[in-house]
Each structure stands twice: as structure tokens, then as C-alpha cells.
């Protein structure tokens, strides 16, 4: 049972690393700057 838990915990490391890289890349690739959008006249009004 301990071996199973250890294998599962070690298997989460590459998954978390991959998800982190994917999310970071997506945030960096989105065009524009969120702050510029918030303060521009083209931004939709905040609710």
C-alpha cells in the first residue's frame, strides 16, 4: 500500500509541472495587458 501511495505521489510531480508550464505559457501568449484593458475606454463596464 505504501508503494502504491509513493508511486502516485511521484506521478503527480510531472503532471503539476506540465500544468504549471501550460498555464504560464497561456498567460504569456494572451495578447494585450489586463491592466491596460481595465483602464482603457474600450473595456466593458465593470458590474
C-alpha positions in Angstrom: 0.0 0.0 0.0 2.9 2.4 0.8 4.5 1.6 -2.5 1.2 2.5 -4.3 0.9 5.8 -2.5 4.6 6.6 -3.2 4.2 5.9 -6.9 1.0 8.0 -7.1 2.7 10.9 -5.3 5.8 10.7 -7.5 3.5 10.6 -10.6 1.9 13.9 -9.6 5.2 15.8 -9.9 5.3 15.7 -13.8 1.6 16.4 -14.0 1.9 19.5 -11.8 5.0 20.7 -13.7 3.2 20.2 -17.0 0.1 22.1 -15.9 2.2 24.9 -14.5 4.1 25.3 -17.8 0.9 25.2 -19.8 -0.9 27.8 -17.7 2.2 30.1 -17.6 2.5 29.8 -21.4 -1.1 30.6 -22.0 -1.0 33.6 -19.7 2.1 34.9 -21.5 0.7 34.3 -25.0 -2.6 36.1 -24.5 -2.4 39.4 -26.4 -2.7 42.7 -24.5 -2.3 43.6 -20.9 -5.1 43.1 -18.4 -4.3 46.4 -16.7 -4.5 48.3 -20.0 -7.8 46.7 -20.7 -9.1 47.7 -17.3 -8.2 51.4 -17.7 -8.9 51.8 -21.4 -12.1 53.3 -22.8 -12.8 50.2 -24.8 -13.1 48.0 -21.7 -16.6 46.8 -20.8 -18.1 48.5 -17.7 -17.4 46.6 -14.5 -20.6 45.2 -12.9 
